[in-house]
């Protein structure tokens, strides 16, 4: 038992999961509950969304990095001792939460299934109009008996994390949330906890992180526990300023190398030998300029690979512009990581569009140090560099961007077709507006035009070329249940589903395409004067 737990930190089972030892399998939780024809959602949960290991008291040996940061902030600030803060999976809360517990902190990533991936595949706008797995699991946690009991006995439920934007005052009442924290909480959360314990904070309350509570790089406390996927934050923020993306609007900060190394050693001590370096753009570590500082990036990777017992080293996100502007950085990192054809480095990145007009209007700094007009060339150059160095992009493309027109989508299709021979995966995602954005929502199928279906078709054909090979290589070190589940999904998708999906897309294109399309195809891609609008 953990009788001294004054603060308990947790998350629903789609956030607090080992994912069968492969971090990016977590995206399967954004699927609607009846999406899988071979495997039910319950079987997916059991096979892939695996419980994190715990000690005899129910404390998580590994946990989401966001919760670990909050744990470190509470202990590092001196607010509480390590015994008074417990990070635990939801299924162990009943043995940890007691009458002494004053705060239950819950981390959310996509609590209502309104994120780009969830809204594309489920919910009101997605392929299947049904609640997503992650939204259902969040609902289950918030309605659990242990949370109800804790609130009746004086504990306050505090929710934070990157998905908190989905929650408002009405949701607080529905789910029994006392406090929402919107923004970075390293400095703010300990003060909120103190205010709750002192009986000063009036609830319900929505608290936004003020400028003076945004931590500098040196104020981000090192981890005191292992993280899921061996995830270690090296930088925070982006600074490219894309108008619809919250991380890009935050100032970029790089953590000291000694703190990063300490976090890696902590993960290894908790059995997480394989490390994934996390930032919005890992290649920009150590600089605020748009061209990577090769020596700083290489020094960081070298310091990590030299740590005793360090295993596979990977990255979470990298910008295509950084790759295109510094191929030597990619090459040297690849050498340090020991990459080859079947031991490659996968990472997330954003293509978003092939339209130079959209880039200029919404994301003009995304191609930097190149110009928006060079974006398609930047993307293809980056993909070529990745292919040469055994990096495999998992790229997103956004549908229904503000101001999007037919020619923008057709230019995106041209770009995708040019990337067909580069090993990678792509996924179309519905644009999710921030507050105040008046862009009309779009249903991924019902509201799609012929050119959207052409876009889906190009992406589908690209992914079918590479899916089996990538899934095989990526999953070879995952748990047996996860490998079997992924194999079943891949076999179904590349087998029976492939022909049916293509037939459906071709039918939609034929039905919706204007009769004069062949004659006007070029003018749609290059309407007179339109590119200068």
Secondary structure by P-SEA (a helix, b strand, c coil): ccccccbbbbbcccccccccccccccccccccccccccccaaaaaaccccccccccccccccccaaaaaaaaaaaaacccccccbbbbccccccccccccccbbbbbbccccccccccccccccccccccccaaaaaaaaaaacaaaaaaaaabbbbbbbccccccccaaaaaaacccbbbcccccccaaaaaaaaaacccccccccccccccccccccccccccccccccccccccccccccccccccbbbbbccaaaaaaaaaaaaaacccbbbbbccccccccccccccaaaaaaaaaaaaaacccccbbbbccccaaaaaacaaaaaaaaaaacccccbbbbbbbbcccccaaaaacccccccccccccaaaaaaaaaaaaaaacccccbbbbbcccccccaaaaaaaaaaaaaaccccbbbbbbccccccccccccccccccccaaaaaaaaaaaaaaaacaaaaaaaaaccccaaaaaaaaaaaaaaacaaaaaaaaaaaaaaaacccccccccccccccccccccc
